[in-house]
Amino acid sequence: MADDDAAEESVQQRNVPPAKHVIYCGVCSLPPEYCEFGGTVSKCEQWLKKNNPEMHAKMYSEDAVNEKLSSLSVEARAKAEKDSQKKAAKAEAAATREAEKLANSMIYIKRVERNKRKYVTVVSGLEAFGYDLKKVAKDLGKRFATGSSVTKNAGNTGEEITVQGDVSDDLFDWIEENLENIPEDNVECIEDKKKKAG
């Protein structure tokens, strides 16, 4: 405590202003005063309302908005309103596209036979839901006490997780329990058998 007081006194003696604490938006990473230039104004406003209600009230109250609008000319007001409507429409369209993409994305759990009664389980499609595949592979390796790795898929179009052993049913249950934003209908189990030479 004494060290802090001494440091503060030395700062005051040198006429150095104390450091400012700046809050950064959790959505666009800009200070909240500049969120309007980031293109995600509505999400930023919701984040600020949840995390810093005092600053939200100061910036987005009706009085603050009217004060900002009163300083603009009539043409500037019309332009600002038009721009904000365009940005909101763009953000809404992007969110809709993202939601459609997630709704149509599938996760495939495939049991692949390697050699006589030796299997691996391959999971593909997790990257569409924004998961870090290396972290998920590590979690799966710990959960099933087996080897687990991230590899390129056959078409080199993406990556998949390969888990040693036949754990496809348990893996299906694990995905339901641990990966929140994946609907059950978007997970499909496939069995891939090697063809026997006849």
N, C-alpha and C positions, 0 to 999 in steps of 0.2 A: 504494500500500500504506500509506504514511504517513497519507494522508488518511482511509482507512478506520479506522486505529487511533485517530486523533484524534477521529473522529466517534463511535466506540464509547466512548472515554473520556468525551466530553461527555455521552453518554446515561447512562453509569454515574454521573456526578457529579450529574445531575438526578434520579436514582432512577426513571427511566422504564424499564419492562420492555421488552426487545427484542420486535420484531414476531414473531408466530407464523406458521409456514408451514402453511397449511391445504390439505389434499388434497381435491379435489372429484371425485366419481364421473363417469366418462365416459358413463354411461348415463342417470342421472336428474339429474345435476348437483348433487346434495346431497352434503354431507360423508358419507363412508362410514358413520359412526356413525348417520346418519339414513336410510339407504337403505331400512330396513324400513318406513318410512312412505310410500315412493314407489310401491309396487305392482309394482316390477320387481326383487324381491329376488334371484331366481336369476340374472338377467342381471347385476345389480350385483355379486353375489358372484363370478361368473366374471371380470368386468372387473377386480375388485380382486385376484383370485388371479393374473391375468396381469400387471398393472401394478405391484402393490405386495404381494409375497408376505409380507413381514414383517407388515404391518398385517392382511393376511388371516389369517395364523396367529394373531395376537393376538385377532382378533374372532370367527373362525369355528372355532377349534379346539374339540375336544370338551370340554376343561376350561372354556373361556370360555362355551360354551353351557350346560353344567351349572351353572356359577356363576350365570348369569343366571336360569336356571329355579329354582334353589334359593332365590332371594330372593323369588319369587312365591308367593302362596298357592295352594292346590290349585285353587280356582275360577278364579283368574287364569291358572294354567297351562293349564287346560282351554280357557278362552276364547282364550288366545293361540295355542294349537295349532289350534283351530277357525278362527280368523281367518287364520292363515298358510296353512291348507289352502284356504280360500276364495280368498285372494289368488293362490295358486299356480294354482288351477283357472281363475280369471279370466284370468290372464296366459297360460296355456296355450291357452285358448279364443281369446283375441285373436290369439295367434301363429298358430293354426291358420286363423282367418278371413283373416288377412293373407296367409298362404301360399296359400290357395285363391284369393284375389283375384288374386295375382300369377300363379298358374298359369293362370287364365282370362283374364287381360288379354292383349290382342293389340296388336301394333304393325303399322300398315299403311303401306307405302311405295307411293305412287301416282304414276304418271307421267301428267301432265295436259298435253294439247296446248292451247297458247294461240292462236297464229296459225300460218300456214303454216310447218310444220316447226320451230316454236318450242315448247319444252317447259319445264315446271317439275316438280320432284319434291317431293311433299308427304309428310311423315312425321307420323303422328298416333299417339297412345297412349303416348308416352314418359313422360308425367307420372305414369302409374299405377305406374311403377317407381321413382319418386322422383328423377328427374333434373331438373336445372335447365335448362329449355328454352333460355333465352338463352345459357347457356354452351355447350350442345351446338350451337346454331345458329352461334355464333362459331367453334367448332372445325370444323364442317362447311364454313363459308365459307373458312377457312384451308386445309383439306384439299383442297377441290375448286377453290380459287382462283376463287370465284364469289360472287355475292350470296346471302345467306341471312338469313331473318328469321322471327320468331315472329308468327303471326297467329291471329285467332279462326277456329274452324272454321265450316262452313256453318250448323250448328244452334245456334251460340253456346253449346255445351255444354262447350267446352274450347278448348285452344290446339293449334296444329300448327306444324311448321317447314316453311317453303317455301324450297327451294333452286333457284336458277336453273339450267336445263339438264337434260338427261336423264342423271342419274347414279344411277338406281334400282339397277342391279346393283352398282355400286361401293359405294353406300350400304348395301346389304344386307351386303356383306363388311365394311365399316367398323363396322357395329353389332356384328357377331359378334366382331370383334377388340378393340374399345375399350369396349364396355359389358358389364361382367362378368356381372351377375345376370339377363341376359335369355336364356332358352332359344331355340335356333334355331327350334323349332316355333312359337314365339309371334310370329315375324316373317313377314309375308306381303306379297308384291308384287302390286299391282293395276295394270292399265293402263286408263286412262280416256281414250277418244278422243272428240273432238267429232263430233257427227253432221253429215254433209254434207247440205246442202239439196238435195233431189232435184227 
